[in-house]
Amino acid sequence: MKRTLLHIMYRTLGTLLVALTVSKATAQIPVQHVEAYQCETIEFSVVNWPGDRYTWDLFSDQDWLKVNFATEKGNVDPALYFEKGMYEGSNVHVNWLENGLYFLRVMVWDETTCSNDLLVFKVDVLEHELNATLQGDSVCYGELAVFKIILTGMGPWDLKYTFGDGTATLNLNGITEPKQTVYLPPLPAGQFDVWVTEIIDQCSQNLIPSEKARIVIYPKPANSQIILREK
């Protein structure tokens, strides 16, 4: 998933406004706060002012009270987090590989007056969760047994599931909706468990089996005159 965050940097009497509340500089406007999820890509953009040059730095795992964003370089390898390693220009795409707290700084250089200014974004990257929750059902013998799967994560998803004694493995590939209704093959009367054994999405793989759901197939009443015929 990709999002775009646009922040306009206005000029006042030829000087760029500074957005900085962390470090030893004086704050003029609040640091921009962004929440993202692990593996999400966000485009950060500022207005491209003619004659200006823009460079971006990413900071992580720091003693934030001691970081001076006006003078220090970022400690995160731009080749890992910036899409295609591009960390210059008025807009960049950042791929959030790991969860945690980050600060993203854009430094703006005015080549004409040989001055510079900066803008800082605070980014909380939340842990990516890839799970499946199942909901069972109860039907009468001869009816199709179904169960529901509710997925978290970043689709599309590929998953494997099984039921009963777990010997049969079935696949659902390229799922684009997080809620799925799944039909099981004809089953005899009785109780059966169903569970997901593997999930893969755009970000990660989960090989831990899900919690099981229960499918109940009720038998026909003994005095029933209903006759099931082959279709």
N, CA and C of each residue as an Amber inpcrd file, in Angstrom:
protein
   693
   0.8420000  -1.1840000   0.0000000   0.0000000   0.0000000   0.0000000
   0.8800000   1.2360000   0.0000000   0.4730000   2.2590000  -0.7830000
   1.2370000   3.4910000  -0.8610000   0.3560000   4.6700000  -0.4940000
   0.9550000   5.6210000   0.2440000   0.2690000   6.8580000   0.5930000
   1.1650000   8.0300000   0.2270000   0.5530000   9.1820000   0.0060000
   1.2990000  10.3920000  -0.3120000   1.0460000  11.4390000   0.7590000
   2.1210000  12.0190000   1.2590000   2.0250000  13.0810000   2.2560000
   2.6690000  14.3190000   1.6730000   1.8820000  15.3690000   1.4920000
   2.3710000  16.6160000   0.9030000   2.4660000  17.6830000   1.9720000
   3.6270000  18.3120000   2.0720000   3.7710000  19.4390000   2.9780000
   4.3400000  20.6100000   2.1900000   3.6680000  21.7650000   2.2720000
   4.0880000  22.9410000   1.5230000   4.9990000  23.7890000   2.3980000
   6.1780000  24.0940000   1.8960000   7.1120000  24.9490000   2.6160000
   7.0280000  26.3500000   2.0090000   6.5140000  27.2930000   2.7840000
   6.3170000  28.6460000   2.2900000   7.5760000  29.4920000   2.4740000
   7.7830000  30.4320000   1.5730000   8.8760000  31.3930000   1.7340000
   8.3360000  32.6660000   2.3760000   9.0740000  33.1800000   3.3370000
   8.7360000  34.4520000   3.9620000   9.9700000  35.3410000   3.9270000
   9.9150000  36.3960000   3.1480000  11.0480000  37.3000000   2.9840000
  12.2930000  36.5320000   2.5350000  12.0720000  35.5760000   1.6270000
  13.1820000  34.8370000   1.0550000  13.7200000  33.7310000   1.9270000
  13.0820000  33.4490000   3.0880000  13.5830000  32.4320000   3.9960000
  12.5520000  31.3360000   4.1590000  12.9790000  30.0890000   4.1820000
  12.0620000  28.9710000   4.3870000  11.7210000  28.8420000   5.8580000
  10.4400000  28.5680000   6.1440000  10.0370000  28.2850000   7.5150000
  10.6020000  26.9540000   7.9590000  10.9390000  26.8360000   9.2260000
  11.5080000  25.6150000   9.7750000  10.4580000  24.8800000  10.5840000
  10.3470000  23.5580000  10.3850000   9.4690000  22.7260000  11.2120000
  10.3590000  21.8470000  12.0620000  10.6620000  22.2760000  13.2720000
  11.6110000  21.5600000  14.1040000  11.3020000  21.7890000  15.5670000
  10.9420000  20.7180000  16.2810000  10.7290000  20.8540000  17.7110000
  11.7030000  19.9870000  18.4890000  12.3980000  19.0820000  17.7970000
  13.3650000  18.2340000  18.4460000  14.7440000  18.8190000  18.1660000
  15.7380000  18.5100000  18.9460000  17.1110000  19.0090000  18.8460000
  17.2140000  20.3800000  19.4900000  18.3210000  21.0510000  19.2020000
  18.6370000  22.2840000  19.9170000  18.1670000  23.5300000  19.1820000
  17.4860000  23.3520000  18.0520000  17.0010000  24.5190000  17.3140000
  15.6870000  25.0080000  17.8940000  15.3030000  26.2020000  17.5210000
  14.0500000  26.7890000  17.9940000  12.9130000  26.3910000  17.0740000
  11.7890000  25.9810000  17.6440000  10.6550000  25.5240000  16.8440000
   9.8380000  26.7000000  16.3380000   9.3670000  26.5980000  15.0870000
   8.4720000  27.6010000  14.5280000   7.1080000  27.0040000  14.2130000
   7.0550000  25.7860000  13.6740000   5.8040000  25.0780000  13.4850000
   6.0320000  23.6490000  13.9580000   4.9750000  22.9280000  14.3390000
   5.1630000  21.5900000  14.9020000   5.7580000  20.6130000  13.8870000
   6.5010000  19.6380000  14.4010000   6.9600000  18.5200000  13.5800000
   5.7390000  17.7640000  13.0620000   5.7790000  17.3800000  11.7980000
   4.6760000  16.6270000  11.2140000   4.7130000  15.1810000  11.7230000
   3.6070000  14.6980000  12.3080000   3.5620000  13.3510000  12.8770000
   2.7870000  12.4410000  11.9390000   3.3710000  11.2920000  11.6000000
   2.7780000  10.3480000  10.6650000   2.8000000   8.9660000  11.2980000
   1.7280000   8.1980000  11.1030000   1.7110000   6.7920000  11.4880000
   1.6980000   5.9390000  10.2290000   2.5330000   4.9030000  10.2300000
   2.6090000   3.9970000   9.0950000   2.6850000   2.5770000   9.6170000
   2.4880000   1.6260000   8.7210000   2.6340000   0.2200000   9.0770000
   3.8750000  -0.3490000   8.4090000   4.4850000  -1.2820000   9.0800000
   5.6320000  -1.9830000   8.5380000   5.3050000  -2.5010000   7.1450000
   6.2210000  -2.2890000   6.2010000   6.1010000  -2.6660000   4.7800000
   5.2920000  -1.6660000   3.9650000   4.7020000  -0.6780000   4.6000000
   3.9710000   0.3440000   3.8490000   4.9630000   1.3090000   3.2010000
   4.5930000   1.8380000   2.0520000   5.3970000   2.8470000   1.3560000
   4.6580000   4.1740000   1.3800000   5.3460000   5.2390000   1.8060000
   4.7450000   6.5640000   1.8580000   5.5740000   7.5260000   1.0140000
   4.8980000   8.3190000   0.2130000   5.5580000   9.3730000  -0.5540000
   5.5200000  10.6580000   0.2490000   6.6770000  11.2310000   0.5120000
   6.7820000  12.5180000   1.1830000   7.1570000  13.5650000   0.1300000
   6.4690000  14.7040000   0.1730000   6.6620000  15.6850000  -0.8820000
   6.6000000  17.0930000  -0.3300000   7.4580000  17.9590000  -0.8350000
   7.3970000  19.3890000  -0.5520000   7.3440000  20.1170000  -1.8890000
   6.8650000  21.3380000  -1.8620000   6.7570000  22.1100000  -3.1010000
   8.1580000  22.3940000  -3.6470000   8.3410000  22.0920000  -4.9060000
   9.6400000  22.2790000  -5.5560000   9.8120000  23.7480000  -5.9360000
  10.6840000  24.4290000  -5.1940000  10.9150000  25.8480000  -5.4490000
  12.1010000  25.9960000  -6.4000000  11.9540000  26.7570000  -7.4920000
  13.0450000  26.8840000  -8.4660000  14.3470000  27.3480000  -7.7990000
  15.4350000  26.6730000  -8.1250000  16.7390000  27.0400000  -7.5950000
  17.1100000  26.3460000  -6.3080000  16.1670000  25.6210000  -5.6910000
  16.4560000  24.9240000  -4.4390000  16.8650000  23.4740000  -4.7140000
  17.6530000  22.9300000  -3.8050000  18.0650000  21.5260000  -3.8670000
  17.6170000  20.8480000  -2.5740000  17.1050000  19.6160000  -2.6760000
  16.5130000  18.9290000  -1.5300000  17.2340000  17.6010000  -1.2900000
  17.6120000  17.3520000  -0.0380000  18.1690000  16.0590000   0.3520000
  17.4350000  15.5760000   1.5980000  17.2380000  14.2520000   1.6730000
  16.4650000  13.6440000   2.7570000  17.3550000  12.7040000   3.5580000
  17.1680000  12.7120000   4.8850000  17.8940000  11.8180000   5.7840000
  16.9130000  11.1560000   6.7350000  17.2140000   9.9030000   7.0820000
  16.3500000   9.1370000   7.9710000  17.1280000   8.7410000   9.2260000
  16.4940000   8.9830000  10.3870000  17.1150000   8.7140000  11.6860000
  16.2850000   7.6580000  12.4260000  16.9880000   6.7350000  13.1180000
  16.3090000   5.7090000  13.9050000  17.1930000   5.2810000  15.0620000
  16.5380000   4.7370000  16.1350000  17.2690000   4.1830000  17.2870000
  18.2840000   5.1720000  17.8410000  17.8120000   6.3620000  18.1660000
  18.6820000   7.4110000  18.6740000  18.2680000   7.8350000  20.0830000
  19.1930000   8.4730000  20.7910000  18.8460000   9.2210000  21.9880000
  18.3520000  10.5680000  21.4950000  17.0230000  10.6750000  21.3310000
  16.4640000  11.7990000  20.5840000  16.7360000  13.1450000  21.2310000
  16.9720000  13.1740000  22.5260000  17.2670000  14.4560000  23.1890000
  18.6430000  14.9800000  22.7990000  19.4790000  14.1210000  22.2350000
  20.8400000  14.5430000  21.8880000  21.0400000  14.7300000  20.3850000
  20.0230000  14.4190000  19.5940000  20.1690000  14.5350000  18.1400000
  19.9700000  15.9730000  17.7000000  20.8840000  16.4830000  16.9310000
  20.7510000  17.8140000  16.3340000  20.4730000  17.6310000  14.8500000
  19.1960000  17.7580000  14.4710000  18.8110000  17.5210000  13.0930000
  19.3700000  18.5690000  12.1390000  19.8170000  19.6930000  12.6730000
  20.3390000  20.7540000  11.8100000  21.7460000  20.4520000  11.3170000
  22.4810000  19.5890000  12.0310000  23.8870000  19.3650000  11.6710000
  24.2300000  17.9050000  11.4100000  23.4890000  16.9580000  11.9640000
  23.8670000  15.5490000  11.8590000  23.2700000  14.8900000  10.6200000
  23.9720000  13.8540000  10.1540000  23.4680000  13.0520000   9.0420000
  22.6210000  11.9070000   9.5740000  21.6680000  11.4310000   8.7770000
  20.8450000  10.3110000   9.1770000  21.6720000   9.0430000   9.3420000
  21.2490000   8.1670000  10.2340000  21.9890000   6.9380000  10.5060000
  21.3780000   5.7080000   9.8470000  20.3760000   5.8860000   8.9770000
  19.7430000   4.7800000   8.2600000  20.2250000   4.7850000   6.8150000
  20.6610000   3.6390000   6.3300000  21.1570000   3.5150000   4.9610000
  20.0500000   3.8520000   3.9660000  20.2230000   4.9100000   3.1840000
  19.1520000   5.2970000   2.2450000  18.8770000   4.2430000   1.1860000
  19.8590000   3.4090000   0.8780000  19.6460000   2.3710000  -0.1410000
  18.6170000   1.3480000   0.3120000  18.4260000   1.1890000   1.6280000
  17.4820000   0.2140000   2.1520000  16.0640000   0.7580000   2.2160000
  15.9040000   2.0020000   2.6510000  14.5780000   2.5280000   2.9510000
  14.0250000   3.4420000   1.8570000  14.8710000   4.1260000   1.1110000
  14.3730000   5.0170000   0.0640000  14.2200000   4.2200000  -1.2270000
  13.0490000   4.3210000  -1.8340000  12.7660000   3.5700000  -3.0540000
  13.7910000   3.8910000  -4.1190000  14.4120000   2.8390000  -4.6710000
  15.4630000   2.9410000  -5.6850000  16.6670000   3.7220000  -5.1770000
  16.7980000   3.8480000  -3.8410000  17.9300000   4.5570000  -3.2680000
  17.9060000   6.0490000  -3.4950000  16.7650000   6.5880000  -3.9350000
  16.6570000   8.0170000  -4.2590000  16.2860000   8.8150000  -3.0120000
  17.2120000   9.6340000  -2.5300000  16.9600000  10.4590000  -1.3510000
  17.1910000  11.9430000  -1.6390000  17.1540000  12.3160000  -2.9030000
  17.2460000  13.7220000  -3.2910000  16.0380000  14.0930000  -4.1320000
  15.7050000  15.3880000  -4.1370000  14.5590000  15.8680000  -4.8800000
  13.4400000  16.3070000  -3.9620000  12.4200000  16.9320000  -4.5240000
  11.3320000  17.4850000  -3.7170000  10.3660000  16.4170000  -3.2220000
  10.4430000  15.2060000  -3.7620000   9.6020000  14.1280000  -3.2450000
  10.3830000  12.8140000  -3.2480000  10.1180000  12.0000000  -2.2310000
  10.7680000  10.6970000  -2.1060000   9.7350000   9.6630000  -1.6740000
  10.0370000   8.3940000  -1.9240000   9.2120000   7.2860000  -1.4570000
  10.0180000   6.4990000  -0.4260000   9.4440000   6.3470000   0.7650000
  10.1270000   5.6370000   1.8430000   9.4050000   4.3280000   2.1230000
  10.1520000   3.2190000   2.0880000   9.6150000   1.8970000   2.3930000
   9.9400000   1.5620000   3.8470000   8.9220000   1.4190000   4.6740000
   9.1380000   1.2090000   6.1090000   9.3200000  -0.2840000   6.3820000
  10.5660000  -0.7040000   6.4490000  10.8850000  -2.1280000   6.5640000
  10.7060000  -2.6610000   7.9710000  11.0320000  -1.8790000   8.9660000
  10.9600000  -2.3240000  10.3550000  10.0940000  -1.3660000  11.1610000
   9.4190000  -1.9110000  12.1810000   8.6150000  -1.0500000  13.0390000
   9.5190000  -0.2900000  14.0030000   8.9990000   0.8000000  14.5510000
   9.7800000   1.6160000  15.4750000   9.5380000   3.0950000  15.2260000
  10.2900000   3.9290000  15.9180000  10.1790000   5.3890000  15.8010000
  11.2870000   5.9070000  14.8910000  10.9010000   6.7340000  13.9310000
  11.8370000   7.3320000  12.9860000  11.6020000   8.8380000  12.9190000
  12.6570000   9.5470000  12.5080000  12.5230000  10.9470000  12.1200000
  13.0900000  11.0850000  10.7150000  12.3220000  11.7310000   9.8510000
  12.7240000  11.9630000   8.4690000  12.9440000  13.4540000   8.2850000
  14.1350000  13.8130000   7.8360000  14.4540000  15.2320000   7.6500000
  14.6890000  15.5270000   6.1760000  14.1070000  16.6310000   5.7120000
  14.4420000  17.1400000   4.3910000  15.2090000  18.4400000   4.5870000
  16.3860000  18.5040000   3.9840000  17.2160000  19.7030000   4.0370000
  17.0900000  20.4150000   2.6980000  16.8070000  21.7160000   2.7640000
  16.5940000  22.5100000   1.5590000  17.7510000  23.4940000   1.4110000
  18.4160000  23.4160000   0.2790000  19.5790000  24.2610000   0.0120000
  19.2080000  25.3030000  -1.0410000  19.4360000  26.5730000  -0.7150000
  19.2290000  27.6620000  -1.6700000  20.5780000  27.9630000  -2.3010000
  20.7710000  27.5240000  -3.5520000  22.0580000  27.6590000  -4.2020000
  22.4070000  29.1160000  -4.5000000  21.3780000  29.9820000  -4.5830000
  21.6280000  31.3890000  -4.9230000  22.1960000  32.1450000  -3.7320000
  21.5760000  31.9740000  -2.5640000  22.0090000  32.7150000  -1.3740000
  22.9520000  31.9020000  -0.4890000  23.2300000  30.6390000  -0.9010000
  24.0910000  29.7320000  -0.1240000  23.5680000  29.5520000   1.3060000
  22.2430000  29.4000000   1.4310000  21.6330000  29.1670000   2.7400000
  20.8590000  27.8610000   2.7010000  20.5030000  27.3870000   3.8800000
  19.7460000  26.1370000   3.9310000  18.7440000  26.1900000   5.0710000
  17.7400000  25.3440000   4.9860000  16.7290000  25.2070000   6.0260000
  16.2400000  23.7650000   6.0050000  15.3500000  23.4060000   6.9190000
  14.9630000  22.0020000   7.0140000  13.5440000  21.8380000   7.5240000
  13.0240000  20.6310000   7.3020000  11.6980000  20.2290000   7.7650000
  11.8330000  18.8090000   8.2950000  11.1550000  18.5070000   9.4110000
  11.2890000  17.1950000  10.0470000   9.9220000  16.5270000  10.1850000
   9.8590000  15.2350000   9.8460000   8.6720000  14.4140000  10.0420000
   8.9770000  13.3630000  11.1010000   8.0730000  13.2140000  12.0480000
   8.1640000  12.1280000  13.0290000   7.2580000  11.0010000  12.5430000
   7.8150000   9.7920000  12.4200000   7.0710000   8.6700000  11.8560000
   7.0700000   7.5150000  12.8530000   5.8810000   7.1220000  13.3020000
   5.7070000   5.9300000  14.1220000   5.3130000   4.7840000  13.1960000
   6.1970000   3.8000000  13.0580000   5.9320000   2.6540000  12.2010000
   5.4320000   1.5050000  13.0750000   4.1870000   1.1010000  12.8670000
   3.5510000   0.0690000  13.6730000   3.8670000  -1.3150000  13.1130000
   3.9030000  -2.2890000  13.9980000   4.2570000  -3.6440000  13.6010000
   3.2130000  -4.2340000  12.6590000   3.6880000  -4.8900000  11.6270000
   2.8110000  -5.5490000  10.6620000   2.2520000  -6.8330000  11.2800000
   0.9440000  -7.0170000  11.1970000   0.3040000  -8.2130000  11.7360000
  -0.3520000  -8.9930000  10.6050000  -0.0040000 -10.2640000  10.5200000
  -0.5530000 -11.1470000   9.4930000  -1.1900000 -12.3410000  10.1880000
  -2.5060000 -12.3360000  10.2730000  -3.2320000 -13.3830000  10.9860000
  -4.5210000 -13.7400000  10.2510000  -5.0840000 -14.8810000  10.6240000
  -6.3790000 -15.3140000  10.1000000  -7.2810000 -15.7000000  11.2650000
  -8.5040000 -15.1590000  11.2680000  -9.5320000 -15.5320000  12.2370000
 -10.6330000 -16.2820000  11.4980000 -11.0180000 -17.4350000  12.0290000
 -12.0110000 -18.2750000  11.3510000 -13.3180000 -18.3140000  12.1280000
 -14.4130000 -18.3800000  11.3920000 -15.7480000 -18.5300000  11.9690000
 -16.4110000 -19.7560000  11.3560000 -16.8090000 -20.7120000  12.2050000
 -17.4240000 -21.9400000  11.7230000 -18.9050000 -21.7780000  11.4310000
 -19.5850000 -22.9190000  11.2130000 -21.0070000 -22.8920000  10.8630000
 -21.5990000 -24.2650000  11.1830000 -22.8970000 -24.3400000  11.1790000
 -23.5930000 -25.6130000  11.3450000 -24.6670000 -25.7260000  10.2710000
 -24.7330000 -26.8900000   9.6380000 -25.6920000 -27.1240000   8.5530000
 -26.2580000 -28.5370000   8.7040000 -27.2830000 -28.8170000   7.9430000
 -27.8460000 -30.1620000   7.9040000 -27.1390000 -30.9930000   6.8370000
 -27.1420000 -32.2790000   7.0460000 -26.5000000 -33.1740000   6.0830000
 -27.0920000 -32.9520000   4.6860000 -26.2110000 -32.8510000   3.7110000
 -26.6400000 -32.6050000   2.3450000 -26.4860000 -31.1660000   1.9260000
 -26.3610000 -30.2540000   2.9080000 -26.1260000 -28.8430000   2.6060000
 -24.6300000 -28.5770000   2.5280000 -24.2670000 -27.5240000   1.8100000
 -22.8540000 -27.1630000   1.6990000 -22.3690000 -26.5640000   3.0170000
 -21.2640000 -27.0750000   3.5060000 -20.6590000 -26.5330000   4.7240000
 -19.7320000 -25.3870000   4.3560000 -19.8380000 -24.2970000   5.0740000
 -19.0130000 -23.1250000   4.8000000 -18.3720000 -22.6430000   6.0980000
 -17.3040000 -21.8850000   5.9320000 -16.7270000 -21.1590000   7.0550000
 -16.1820000 -19.8360000   6.5340000 -15.9360000 -18.9080000   7.4360000
 -15.4530000 -17.5820000   7.0540000 -14.0350000 -17.3680000   7.5540000
 -13.2510000 -16.6650000   6.7400000 -11.8850000 -16.2980000   7.1010000
 -11.7840000 -14.7780000   7.0970000 -11.2550000 -14.2210000   8.1740000
 -11.0080000 -12.7810000   8.2630000  -9.5060000 -12.5820000   8.3880000
  -8.9160000 -11.8740000   7.4410000  -7.4640000 -11.7310000   7.3430000
  -7.0130000 -10.3380000   7.7660000  -5.8390000 -10.2770000   8.3640000
  -5.1500000  -9.0140000   8.5610000  -3.9000000  -9.0240000   7.6870000
  -3.2810000  -7.8570000   7.5210000  -2.0880000  -7.7720000   6.6830000
  -2.3470000  -6.9430000   5.4420000  -1.4660000  -7.0730000   4.4680000
  -1.5240000  -6.2860000   3.2460000  -1.7310000  -7.2210000   2.0600000
  -2.9610000  -7.2430000   1.5500000  -3.2580000  -8.1130000   0.4260000
  -2.6110000  -7.6490000  -0.8660000  -2.6260000  -8.5120000  -1.8820000
  -3.3280000  -9.8020000  -1.9180000  -2.6430000 -10.8710000  -1.0790000
  -3.4550000 -11.8730000  -0.6820000  -2.9810000 -12.9480000   0.1680000
  -3.0090000 -14.2790000  -0.5820000  -2.0690000 -15.1530000  -0.2300000
  -2.1110000 -16.5700000  -0.5830000  -2.1810000 -17.3410000   0.7280000
  -3.0630000 -18.3210000   0.8030000  -3.1410000 -19.0800000   2.0460000
  -3.4620000 -20.5480000   1.7730000  -3.1450000 -21.3710000   2.7870000
  -3.4680000 -22.7870000   2.7650000  -4.3250000 -23.1060000   3.9820000
  -5.3080000 -23.9970000   3.7920000  -6.1430000 -24.3950000   4.9170000
  -6.4260000 -25.8840000   4.8420000  -6.8760000 -26.4290000   5.9440000
  -7.1900000 -27.8490000   6.0090000  -8.3630000 -28.0610000   6.9530000
  -8.8440000 -29.2830000   7.0380000  -9.9890000 -29.5690000   7.9030000
  -9.9390000 -31.0400000   8.3120000 -10.7800000 -31.3850000   9.2960000
 -10.8590000 -32.7820000   9.7270000  -9.5650000 -33.2770000  10.3340000
  -8.9790000 -34.3120000   9.7130000  -7.7330000 -34.8780000  10.2380000
  -6.4930000 -34.1540000   9.7160000  -6.6810000 -33.1220000   8.9080000
  -5.5600000 -32.3120000   8.4410000  -4.7740000 -32.9070000   7.2950000
  -5.2460000 -33.9740000   6.7020000  -4.4970000 -34.6060000   5.6000000
  -4.7020000 -33.8850000   4.2750000  -5.8190000 -33.2230000   4.1190000
  -6.1010000 -32.5070000   2.8640000  -5.6750000 -31.0480000   3.0100000
  -4.8680000 -30.5490000   2.0650000  -4.4450000 -29.1450000   2.0590000
  -5.0400000 -28.4610000   0.8380000  -5.7720000 -27.3840000   1.0710000
  -6.4190000 -26.6340000   0.0040000  -5.8220000 -25.2270000  -0.0510000
  -5.8660000 -24.6270000  -1.2390000  -5.2230000 -23.3360000  -1.4580000
  -6.2240000 -22.2710000  -1.8680000  -5.9760000 -21.0720000  -1.4050000
  -6.6540000 -19.8710000  -1.8940000  -5.5550000 -18.8780000  -2.2590000
  -5.4430000 -18.5480000  -3.5290000  -4.3540000 -17.6920000  -3.9900000
  -4.8880000 -16.3960000  -4.5950000  -4.1470000 -15.3150000  -4.3650000
  -4.4920000 -14.0270000  -4.9590000  -5.7260000 -13.3850000  -4.3730000
  -6.0080000 -13.6370000  -3.0880000  -7.1830000 -13.0470000  -2.4400000
  -6.9780000 -11.5400000  -2.2880000  -7.9570000 -10.7650000  -2.6920000
  -7.8420000  -9.3120000  -2.5880000  -8.7350000  -8.7100000  -1.5070000
  -9.6990000  -9.4960000  -1.0060000 -10.5880000  -9.0170000   0.0460000
 -10.2500000  -9.7100000   1.3580000 -10.2020000  -8.9710000   2.4770000
  -9.8010000  -9.5840000   3.7560000 -10.8460000 -10.5160000   4.3600000
 -12.0870000 -10.4840000   3.8830000 -13.1220000 -11.3680000   4.3970000
 -13.5290000 -12.3330000   3.2980000 -13.4310000 -13.6320000   3.5980000
 -13.7070000 -14.6660000   2.6080000 -14.6820000 -15.6920000   3.1720000
 -15.6180000 -16.1370000   2.3350000 -16.4920000 -17.2600000   2.6570000
 -16.0280000 -18.4460000   1.8350000 -15.6940000 -19.5460000   2.5260000
 -15.0840000 -20.6960000   1.8620000 -16.0310000 -21.8910000   1.9720000
 -16.2380000 -22.5840000   0.8610000 -17.1000000 -23.7730000   0.8170000
 -16.2480000 -25.0330000   0.9200000 -16.6660000 -25.9370000   1.7600000
 -15.9770000 -27.2100000   1.9160000 -16.6190000 -28.2680000   1.0220000
 -15.8860000 -29.3260000   0.6890000 -16.4840000 -30.4240000  -0.0690000
 -17.5350000 -31.1240000   0.7800000 -18.4110000 -31.9460000   0.1750000
 -19.4510000 -32.6440000   0.9460000 -18.8420000 -33.4390000   2.1020000
 -19.4670000 -33.3200000   3.2580000 -18.9690000 -33.9860000   4.4620000
 -20.0630000 -34.8510000   5.0790000 -19.6950000 -35.9230000   5.7500000
 -20.6910000 -36.7340000   6.4520000 -21.1470000 -36.0260000   7.7190000
 -22.1790000 -36.5480000   8.3460000 -22.6480000 -35.9670000   9.6010000
 -21.5550000 -36.0860000  10.6630000 -21.4680000 -35.0500000  11.4850000
 -20.4610000 -35.0570000  12.5360000 -19.8900000 -33.6700000  12.7620000
 -18.8070000 -33.5820000  13.5210000 -18.1330000 -32.3350000  13.8300000
 -16.7290000 -32.3630000  13.2230000 -16.3490000 -31.2440000  12.6270000
 -15.0540000 -31.1470000  11.9620000 -14.4090000 -29.8070000  12.3010000
 -13.1140000 -29.8470000  12.5280000 -12.3500000 -28.6090000  12.7150000
 -11.7820000 -28.1590000  11.3810000 -11.6340000 -26.8430000  11.2420000
 -11.0100000 -26.2650000  10.0570000 -10.0470000 -25.1840000  10.5250000
  -8.9020000 -25.0610000   9.8560000  -7.9250000 -24.0510000  10.2660000
  -6.9990000 -23.7010000   9.0980000  -6.3890000 -22.5340000   9.2120000
  -5.4360000 -22.0530000   8.2100000  -4.0330000 -22.4550000   8.6560000
  -3.2550000 -23.0020000   7.7380000  -1.9050000 -23.4730000   8.0700000
  -0.7990000 -22.5330000   7.6110000  -1.1070000 -21.6560000   6.6520000
  -0.0610000 -20.7730000   6.1170000  -0.7080000 -19.5630000   5.4550000
  -0.1140000 -18.3750000   5.6780000  -0.5740000 -17.1520000   5.0130000
   0.6430000 -16.4040000   4.4920000   0.5260000 -15.8740000   3.2870000
   1.5650000 -15.0260000   2.7060000   0.8910000 -13.7710000   2.1700000
   1.4510000 -12.6080000   2.5130000   0.9540000 -11.3660000   1.9210000
   2.1340000 -10.5970000   1.3330000   1.9600000  -9.3170000   1.0370000
   3.0160000  -8.5350000   0.4060000   4.2140000  -8.3170000   1.3210000
   4.0060000  -8.4880000   2.6030000   5.0390000  -8.1230000   3.5660000
   5.7500000  -9.3160000   4.1770000   5.0220000 -10.3520000   4.5280000
   5.6340000 -11.4300000   5.3010000   4.8820000 -12.7390000   5.0960000
   5.3310000 -13.7600000   5.8450000   4.7470000 -15.0970000   5.7990000
   4.4640000 -15.5590000   7.2180000   3.2930000 -16.1290000   7.4430000
   2.9130000 -16.6490000   8.7510000   2.6770000 -18.1600000   8.6180000
   3.5630000 -18.9380000   9.2480000   3.4660000 -20.4000000   9.1750000
   2.8940000 -20.9970000  10.4460000   2.4230000 -20.1530000  11.3560000
   1.8300000 -20.6440000  12.6010000   0.3460000 -20.9390000  12.3500000
  -0.1050000 -22.1590000  12.5940000  -1.5210000 -22.4830000  12.3420000
  -2.4600000 -21.5730000  13.1250000  -3.5660000 -21.2140000  12.4940000
  -4.5550000 -20.3540000  13.1390000  -5.3380000 -21.1280000  14.1910000
  -6.1140000 -20.4090000  14.9820000  -7.0630000 -21.0690000  15.8750000
  -8.0930000 -21.8260000  15.0320000  -8.5530000 -22.9670000  15.5310000
  -9.4820000 -23.7930000  14.7770000 -10.9220000 -23.3120000  14.9420000
 -11.7010000 -23.4860000  13.8880000 -13.1460000 -23.2430000  13.9410000
 -13.8630000 -24.5770000  13.7810000 -15.0710000 -24.6480000  14.2630000
 -15.8170000 -25.9120000  14.2790000 -16.9440000 -25.8880000  13.2410000
 -16.9930000 -26.9440000  12.4450000 -18.0750000 -27.1700000  11.4890000
 -18.9200000 -28.3350000  12.0100000 -20.2230000 -28.1210000  12.1260000
 -21.1250000 -29.1660000  12.6150000 -22.0880000 -29.5510000  11.4950000
 -22.1180000 -30.8450000  11.1540000 -23.0440000 -31.3690000  10.1500000
 -24.0760000 -32.2240000  10.8790000 -25.3230000 -31.7550000  10.9260000
 -26.3770000 -32.4950000  11.6230000 -26.9210000 -33.6000000  10.7190000
 -27.1510000 -34.7920000  11.2560000 -27.7020000 -35.8870000  10.4360000
 -29.1750000 -35.6430000  10.1200000 -29.6680000 -36.3520000   9.1330000
 -31.0970000 -36.2990000   8.8390000 -31.8640000 -36.9490000   9.9880000
 -33.0320000 -36.4290000  10.3140000 -33.8450000 -37.1040000  11.3400000
 -34.1570000 -38.5320000  10.9220000 -34.2230000 -39.4270000  11.9000000
 -34.4370000 -40.8510000  11.5990000 -35.7420000 -41.1050000  10.8630000
 -36.7760000 -40.2870000  11.1360000 -38.0870000 -40.5030000  10.5010000
 -38.2850000 -39.6220000   9.2820000 -37.1960000 -39.0230000   8.7920000
 -37.3200000 -38.1340000   7.6390000 -37.6370000 -38.9190000   6.3810000
 -38.5500000 -38.3900000   5.5730000 -38.9050000 -39.0130000   4.3040000
 -38.1310000 -38.3910000   3.1420000 -37.2220000 -37.4570000   3.4890000
 -36.4560000 -36.7740000   2.4340000 -35.4490000 -37.7410000   1.8390000
 -35.3990000 -37.7940000   0.5370000 -34.4360000 -38.6590000  -0.1430000
 -33.4940000 -37.7550000  -0.9240000 -32.1910000 -37.8580000  -0.6330000
 -31.1810000 -37.0770000  -1.3430000 -30.8120000 -37.8010000  -2.6210000
 -30.8340000 -37.1020000  -3.7110000 -30.5040000 -37.6990000  -4.9880000
 -29.2220000 -37.0920000  -5.5240000 -28.4910000 -37.8920000  -6.2450000
 -27.2880000 -37.4180000  -6.8790000 -27.6470000 -36.4120000  -7.9740000
 -26.8710000 -35.3570000  -8.0570000 -27.0890000 -34.3600000  -9.1290000
 -26.2060000 -34.6990000 -10.3250000
